[in-house]
């Protein structure tokens, strides 16, 4: 039996008690107690339930990566990130990826491919992240007041240098970069 099959067939404990202890527009926190917890912590355990989200590795026709400069309150810092955001009610992951790319950067993808999906913090968050590659992205003409001054275009070599220097700390973006290379066979950076 492969190790993947053994993980999928493993039994797991069951929730014996659960209640919502906090909610806001972005997430809900649930307190749970488990029968026969598998670790040393008997509980309670707190699970954060939020909307699923998308991340978009967007490239222009010239092969430049599209990044967004944003202030992030949680880490009290301005970051450079790939476009990302929540999947809103009634949206498919593809629709959310298209919307987030346009809203955050003013670009529209020529082609959009789902590369994979998974979880970022499996120990606390239930949300699933859908990872996309947008190629041949082009800027959409907008009203002058709706420009995107915090959009940065970098060559893939410049992006690699920035990552190595610690200038990009959005770990899911780096995971997406690897997935594109591994799953699609696209060597993005030498």
ChimeraX commands (.cxc) that place a marker at each C-alpha (Angstrom):
marker #1 position 0.00,0.00,0.00 radius 0.5
marker #1 position 1.38,3.45,-0.90 radius 0.5
marker #1 position 1.92,6.05,1.80 radius 0.5
marker #1 position -0.74,8.28,0.19 radius 0.5
marker #1 position -3.32,5.48,0.35 radius 0.5
marker #1 position -2.47,4.77,3.99 radius 0.5
marker #1 position -3.00,8.44,4.89 radius 0.5
marker #1 position -6.37,8.54,3.11 radius 0.5
marker #1 position -7.55,5.34,4.84 radius 0.5
marker #1 position -6.46,6.27,8.34 radius 0.5
marker #1 position -9.13,6.64,10.99 radius 0.5
marker #1 position -9.47,9.88,12.86 radius 0.5
marker #1 position -11.11,11.03,16.07 radius 0.5
marker #1 position -14.63,12.47,16.08 radius 0.5
marker #1 position -15.97,15.75,17.46 radius 0.5
marker #1 position -17.82,15.15,20.71 radius 0.5
marker #1 position -18.87,18.74,21.35 radius 0.5
marker #1 position -18.80,21.92,19.22 radius 0.5
marker #1 position -20.00,25.50,19.53 radius 0.5
marker #1 position -19.40,28.77,17.73 radius 0.5
marker #1 position -17.58,31.19,20.03 radius 0.5
marker #1 position -16.93,34.14,17.70 radius 0.5
marker #1 position -18.06,35.42,14.34 radius 0.5
marker #1 position -17.33,38.39,12.11 radius 0.5
marker #1 position -17.83,39.03,8.38 radius 0.5
marker #1 position -14.53,37.32,7.51 radius 0.5
marker #1 position -14.51,34.21,9.69 radius 0.5
marker #1 position -16.16,32.14,12.42 radius 0.5
marker #1 position -14.35,30.49,15.33 radius 0.5
marker #1 position -15.59,27.15,16.64 radius 0.5
marker #1 position -14.56,25.56,19.93 radius 0.5
marker #1 position -14.50,21.77,19.69 radius 0.5
marker #1 position -13.81,18.84,21.95 radius 0.5
marker #1 position -12.75,15.53,20.45 radius 0.5
marker #1 position -13.14,11.89,21.40 radius 0.5
marker #1 position -9.72,10.30,21.94 radius 0.5
marker #1 position -7.55,13.21,20.75 radius 0.5
marker #1 position -4.44,11.95,18.97 radius 0.5
marker #1 position -2.03,14.55,20.31 radius 0.5
marker #1 position -0.99,15.60,23.80 radius 0.5
marker #1 position -3.46,18.49,23.93 radius 0.5
marker #1 position -6.82,17.25,25.28 radius 0.5
marker #1 position -8.56,20.42,24.11 radius 0.5
marker #1 position -10.52,22.39,23.56 radius 0.5
marker #1 position -9.48,22.87,19.96 radius 0.5
marker #1 position -10.33,26.04,18.01 radius 0.5
marker #1 position -11.16,25.84,14.31 radius 0.5
marker #1 position -11.39,28.94,12.12 radius 0.5
marker #1 position -13.93,28.70,9.34 radius 0.5
marker #1 position -13.63,31.22,6.52 radius 0.5
marker #1 position -14.38,31.51,2.84 radius 0.5
marker #1 position -12.30,29.56,0.37 radius 0.5
marker #1 position -9.88,31.70,-1.59 radius 0.5
marker #1 position -7.86,32.01,-4.77 radius 0.5
marker #1 position -4.26,32.93,-5.57 radius 0.5
marker #1 position -3.27,33.97,-9.08 radius 0.5
marker #1 position 0.25,33.77,-10.48 radius 0.5
marker #1 position -0.27,36.25,-13.32 radius 0.5
marker #1 position 2.15,36.74,-16.18 radius 0.5
marker #1 position 2.04,39.31,-18.97 radius 0.5
marker #1 position 2.62,38.38,-22.61 radius 0.5
marker #1 position 6.21,39.57,-22.08 radius 0.5
marker #1 position 6.63,37.02,-19.28 radius 0.5
marker #1 position 6.61,39.56,-16.46 radius 0.5
marker #1 position 5.04,38.58,-13.14 radius 0.5
marker #1 position 2.32,40.90,-11.83 radius 0.5
marker #1 position 2.65,41.76,-8.14 radius 0.5
marker #1 position 0.59,43.94,-5.82 radius 0.5
marker #1 position 1.96,46.14,-3.04 radius 0.5
marker #1 position -0.46,46.05,-0.07 radius 0.5
marker #1 position -0.44,47.03,3.58 radius 0.5
marker #1 position -1.36,44.05,5.78 radius 0.5
marker #1 position -2.70,44.99,9.21 radius 0.5
marker #1 position -2.12,41.55,10.75 radius 0.5
marker #1 position 1.64,41.70,10.20 radius 0.5
marker #1 position 1.83,45.52,10.33 radius 0.5
marker #1 position 3.80,45.69,7.10 radius 0.5
marker #1 position 3.55,46.51,3.42 radius 0.5
marker #1 position 4.01,43.40,1.32 radius 0.5
marker #1 position 4.54,42.40,-2.28 radius 0.5
marker #1 position 2.09,39.67,-3.23 radius 0.5
marker #1 position 0.46,37.91,-6.11 radius 0.5
marker #1 position -3.25,38.75,-6.48 radius 0.5
marker #1 position -5.41,36.79,-4.05 radius 0.5
marker #1 position -8.73,36.92,-2.27 radius 0.5
marker #1 position -11.88,35.19,-1.12 radius 0.5
marker #1 position -14.37,33.34,-3.28 radius 0.5
marker #1 position -17.60,35.25,-2.84 radius 0.5
marker #1 position -21.06,33.68,-2.64 radius 0.5
marker #1 position -22.15,32.11,-5.92 radius 0.5
marker #1 position -18.72,32.41,-7.56 radius 0.5
marker #1 position -16.69,29.55,-8.95 radius 0.5
marker #1 position -12.98,29.57,-8.12 radius 0.5
marker #1 position -12.28,30.58,-11.74 radius 0.5
marker #1 position -14.64,33.56,-11.53 radius 0.5
marker #1 position -13.06,34.65,-8.25 radius 0.5
marker #1 position -9.56,34.39,-9.76 radius 0.5
marker #1 position -10.60,36.55,-12.73 radius 0.5
marker #1 position -12.27,39.10,-10.43 radius 0.5
marker #1 position -9.37,39.32,-7.97 radius 0.5
marker #1 position -6.82,39.74,-10.76 radius 0.5
marker #1 position -8.86,42.56,-12.30 radius 0.5
marker #1 position -9.73,44.27,-8.99 radius 0.5
marker #1 position -6.22,44.21,-7.57 radius 0.5
marker #1 position -4.17,44.86,-10.70 radius 0.5
marker #1 position -6.36,46.08,-13.54 radius 0.5
marker #1 position -5.24,43.08,-15.65 radius 0.5
marker #1 position -7.33,40.39,-17.34 radius 0.5
marker #1 position -5.91,36.93,-18.04 radius 0.5
marker #1 position -5.54,35.75,-21.63 radius 0.5
marker #1 position -5.63,32.18,-20.33 radius 0.5
marker #1 position -6.42,30.99,-16.82 radius 0.5
marker #1 position -5.57,27.50,-15.56 radius 0.5
marker #1 position -6.28,25.85,-12.23 radius 0.5
marker #1 position -2.96,24.42,-11.06 radius 0.5
marker #1 position -4.04,22.91,-7.75 radius 0.5
marker #1 position -5.81,23.44,-4.47 radius 0.5
marker #1 position -5.18,22.75,-0.83 radius 0.5
marker #1 position -4.94,24.18,2.66 radius 0.5
marker #1 position -2.47,26.69,4.07 radius 0.5
marker #1 position -2.82,26.21,7.84 radius 0.5
marker #1 position -4.42,22.81,8.28 radius 0.5
marker #1 position -4.05,22.97,12.04 radius 0.5
marker #1 position -6.60,25.80,12.45 radius 0.5
marker #1 position -8.18,26.96,9.18 radius 0.5
marker #1 position -10.78,25.02,7.21 radius 0.5
marker #1 position -10.56,27.19,4.08 radius 0.5
marker #1 position -9.34,25.72,0.80 radius 0.5
marker #1 position -7.10,27.76,-1.50 radius 0.5
marker #1 position -7.37,27.39,-5.28 radius 0.5
marker #1 position -4.15,28.16,-7.15 radius 0.5
marker #1 position -4.24,29.56,-10.69 radius 0.5
marker #1 position -1.81,30.46,-13.44 radius 0.5
marker #1 position -2.92,33.43,-15.58 radius 0.5
marker #1 position -0.89,33.83,-18.76 radius 0.5
marker #1 position -0.87,36.55,-21.43 radius 0.5
marker #1 position -2.49,38.97,-18.99 radius 0.5
marker #1 position -3.28,42.40,-20.41 radius 0.5
marker #1 position -4.16,45.65,-18.73 radius 0.5
marker #1 position -7.81,46.67,-19.07 radius 0.5
marker #1 position -8.36,50.35,-19.94 radius 0.5
marker #1 position -10.04,52.14,-17.04 radius 0.5
marker #1 position -11.08,55.55,-15.96 radius 0.5
marker #1 position -7.95,57.54,-14.91 radius 0.5
marker #1 position -9.16,57.67,-11.28 radius 0.5
marker #1 position -9.13,53.86,-11.14 radius 0.5
marker #1 position -5.45,53.30,-11.86 radius 0.5
marker #1 position -3.48,50.75,-9.87 radius 0.5
marker #1 position -0.35,52.53,-8.62 radius 0.5
marker #1 position 0.59,49.62,-6.36 radius 0.5
marker #1 position 1.03,47.14,-9.21 radius 0.5
marker #1 position 4.58,46.07,-9.96 radius 0.5
marker #1 position 5.78,44.17,-13.04 radius 0.5
marker #1 position 8.98,42.18,-12.63 radius 0.5
marker #1 position 10.89,39.85,-14.87 radius 0.5
marker #1 position 11.00,36.32,-13.51 radius 0.5
marker #1 position 14.72,36.79,-12.76 radius 0.5
marker #1 position 13.97,39.96,-10.77 radius 0.5
marker #1 position 11.20,38.09,-8.92 radius 0.5
marker #1 position 13.61,35.28,-8.03 radius 0.5
marker #1 position 16.15,37.81,-6.71 radius 0.5
marker #1 position 13.43,39.52,-4.68 radius 0.5
marker #1 position 12.30,36.19,-3.16 radius 0.5
marker #1 position 15.88,35.22,-2.27 radius 0.5
marker #1 position 16.39,38.64,-0.65 radius 0.5
marker #1 position 13.27,38.11,1.52 radius 0.5
marker #1 position 11.14,40.65,-0.34 radius 0.5
marker #1 position 8.27,38.22,-0.95 radius 0.5
marker #1 position 7.01,36.38,2.12 radius 0.5
marker #1 position 3.65,35.16,0.79 radius 0.5
marker #1 position 4.42,31.44,1.15 radius 0.5
marker #1 position 1.36,30.28,-0.84 radius 0.5
marker #1 position 2.65,32.30,-3.82 radius 0.5
marker #1 position 5.94,30.44,-3.67 radius 0.5
marker #1 position 4.08,27.13,-3.46 radius 0.5
marker #1 position 2.09,28.09,-6.54 radius 0.5
marker #1 position 5.30,28.94,-8.35 radius 0.5
marker #1 position 6.64,25.44,-7.61 radius 0.5
marker #1 position 3.37,23.78,-8.63 radius 0.5
marker #1 position 3.43,25.55,-12.00 radius 0.5
marker #1 position 6.93,24.23,-12.62 radius 0.5
marker #1 position 6.25,20.70,-11.35 radius 0.5
marker #1 position 2.74,20.07,-12.68 radius 0.5
marker #1 position 2.86,21.99,-15.93 radius 0.5
marker #1 position 6.51,21.44,-16.70 radius 0.5
marker #1 position 6.98,25.17,-17.18 radius 0.5
marker #1 position 10.46,26.21,-16.11 radius 0.5
marker #1 position 9.81,29.77,-15.00 radius 0.5
marker #1 position 13.21,30.71,-13.63 radius 0.5
marker #1 position 16.61,29.22,-14.38 radius 0.5
marker link #1:1,2 radius 0.2
marker link #1:2,3 radius 0.2
marker link #1:3,4 radius 0.2
marker link #1:4,5 radius 0.2
marker link #1:5,6 radius 0.2
marker link #1:6,7 radius 0.2
marker link #1:7,8 radius 0.2
marker link #1:8,9 radius 0.2
marker link #1:9,10 radius 0.2
marker link #1:10,11 radius 0.2
marker link #1:11,12 radius 0.2
marker link #1:12,13 radius 0.2
marker link #1:13,14 radius 0.2
marker link #1:14,15 radius 0.2
marker link #1:15,16 radius 0.2
marker link #1:16,17 radius 0.2
marker link #1:17,18 radius 0.2
marker link #1:18,19 radius 0.2
marker link #1:19,20 radius 0.2
marker link #1:20,21 radius 0.2
marker link #1:21,22 radius 0.2
marker link #1:22,23 radius 0.2
marker link #1:23,24 radius 0.2
marker link #1:24,25 radius 0.2
marker link #1:25,26 radius 0.2
marker link #1:26,27 radius 0.2
marker link #1:27,28 radius 0.2
marker link #1:28,29 radius 0.2
marker link #1:29,30 radius 0.2
marker link #1:30,31 radius 0.2
marker link #1:31,32 radius 0.2
marker link #1:32,33 radius 0.2
marker link #1:33,34 radius 0.2
marker link #1:34,35 radius 0.2
marker link #1:35,36 radius 0.2
marker link #1:36,37 radius 0.2
marker link #1:37,38 radius 0.2
marker link #1:38,39 radius 0.2
marker link #1:39,40 radius 0.2
marker link #1:40,41 radius 0.2
marker link #1:41,42 radius 0.2
marker link #1:42,43 radius 0.2
marker link #1:43,44 radius 0.2
marker link #1:44,45 radius 0.2
marker link #1:45,46 radius 0.2
marker link #1:46,47 radius 0.2
marker link #1:47,48 radius 0.2
marker link #1:48,49 radius 0.2
marker link #1:49,50 radius 0.2
marker link #1:50,51 radius 0.2
marker link #1:51,52 radius 0.2
marker link #1:52,53 radius 0.2
marker link #1:53,54 radius 0.2
marker link #1:54,55 radius 0.2
marker link #1:55,56 radius 0.2
marker link #1:56,57 radius 0.2
marker link #1:57,58 radius 0.2
marker link #1:58,59 radius 0.2
marker link #1:59,60 radius 0.2
marker link #1:60,61 radius 0.2
marker link #1:61,62 radius 0.2
marker link #1:62,63 radius 0.2
marker link #1:63,64 radius 0.2
marker link #1:64,65 radius 0.2
marker link #1:65,66 radius 0.2
marker link #1:66,67 radius 0.2
marker link #1:67,68 radius 0.2
marker link #1:68,69 radius 0.2
marker link #1:69,70 radius 0.2
marker link #1:70,71 radius 0.2
marker link #1:71,72 radius 0.2
marker link #1:72,73 radius 0.2
marker link #1:73,74 radius 0.2
marker link #1:74,75 radius 0.2
marker link #1:75,76 radius 0.2
marker link #1:76,77 radius 0.2
marker link #1:77,78 radius 0.2
marker link #1:78,79 radius 0.2
marker link #1:79,80 radius 0.2
marker link #1:80,81 radius 0.2
marker link #1:81,82 radius 0.2
marker link #1:82,83 radius 0.2
marker link #1:83,84 radius 0.2
marker link #1:84,85 radius 0.2
marker link #1:85,86 radius 0.2
marker link #1:86,87 radius 0.2
marker link #1:87,88 radius 0.2
marker link #1:88,89 radius 0.2
marker link #1:89,90 radius 0.2
marker link #1:90,91 radius 0.2
marker link #1:91,92 radius 0.2
marker link #1:92,93 radius 0.2
marker link #1:93,94 radius 0.2
marker link #1:94,95 radius 0.2
marker link #1:95,96 radius 0.2
marker link #1:96,97 radius 0.2
marker link #1:97,98 radius 0.2
marker link #1:98,99 radius 0.2
marker link #1:99,100 radius 0.2
marker link #1:100,101 radius 0.2
marker link #1:101,102 radius 0.2
marker link #1:102,103 radius 0.2
marker link #1:103,104 radius 0.2
marker link #1:104,105 radius 0.2
marker link #1:105,106 radius 0.2
marker link #1:106,107 radius 0.2
marker link #1:107,108 radius 0.2
marker link #1:108,109 radius 0.2
marker link #1:109,110 radius 0.2
marker link #1:110,111 radius 0.2
marker link #1:111,112 radius 0.2
marker link #1:112,113 radius 0.2
marker link #1:113,114 radius 0.2
marker link #1:114,115 radius 0.2
marker link #1:115,116 radius 0.2
marker link #1:116,117 radius 0.2
marker link #1:117,118 radius 0.2
marker link #1:118,119 radius 0.2
marker link #1:119,120 radius 0.2
marker link #1:120,121 radius 0.2
marker link #1:121,122 radius 0.2
marker link #1:122,123 radius 0.2
marker link #1:123,124 radius 0.2
marker link #1:124,125 radius 0.2
marker link #1:125,126 radius 0.2
marker link #1:126,127 radius 0.2
marker link #1:127,128 radius 0.2
marker link #1:128,129 radius 0.2
marker link #1:129,130 radius 0.2
marker link #1:130,131 radius 0.2
marker link #1:131,132 radius 0.2
marker link #1:132,133 radius 0.2
marker link #1:133,134 radius 0.2
marker link #1:134,135 radius 0.2
marker link #1:135,136 radius 0.2
marker link #1:136,137 radius 0.2
marker link #1:137,138 radius 0.2
marker link #1:138,139 radius 0.2
marker link #1:139,140 radius 0.2
marker link #1:140,141 radius 0.2
marker link #1:141,142 radius 0.2
marker link #1:142,143 radius 0.2
marker link #1:143,144 radius 0.2
marker link #1:144,145 radius 0.2
marker link #1:145,146 radius 0.2
marker link #1:146,147 radius 0.2
marker link #1:147,148 radius 0.2
marker link #1:148,149 radius 0.2
marker link #1:149,150 radius 0.2
marker link #1:150,151 radius 0.2
marker link #1:151,152 radius 0.2
marker link #1:152,153 radius 0.2
marker link #1:153,154 radius 0.2
marker link #1:154,155 radius 0.2
marker link #1:155,156 radius 0.2
marker link #1:156,157 radius 0.2
marker link #1:157,158 radius 0.2
marker link #1:158,159 radius 0.2
marker link #1:159,160 radius 0.2
marker link #1:160,161 radius 0.2
marker link #1:161,162 radius 0.2
marker link #1:162,163 radius 0.2
marker link #1:163,164 radius 0.2
marker link #1:164,165 radius 0.2
marker link #1:165,166 radius 0.2
marker link #1:166,167 radius 0.2
marker link #1:167,168 radius 0.2
marker link #1:168,169 radius 0.2
marker link #1:169,170 radius 0.2
marker link #1:170,171 radius 0.2
marker link #1:171,172 radius 0.2
marker link #1:172,173 radius 0.2
marker link #1:173,174 radius 0.2
marker link #1:174,175 radius 0.2
marker link #1:175,176 radius 0.2
marker link #1:176,177 radius 0.2
marker link #1:177,178 radius 0.2
marker link #1:178,179 radius 0.2
marker link #1:179,180 radius 0.2
marker link #1:180,181 radius 0.2
marker link #1:181,182 radius 0.2
marker link #1:182,183 radius 0.2
marker link #1:183,184 radius 0.2
marker link #1:184,185 radius 0.2
marker link #1:185,186 radius 0.2
marker link #1:186,187 radius 0.2
marker link #1:187,188 radius 0.2
marker link #1:188,189 radius 0.2
marker link #1:189,190 radius 0.2
view
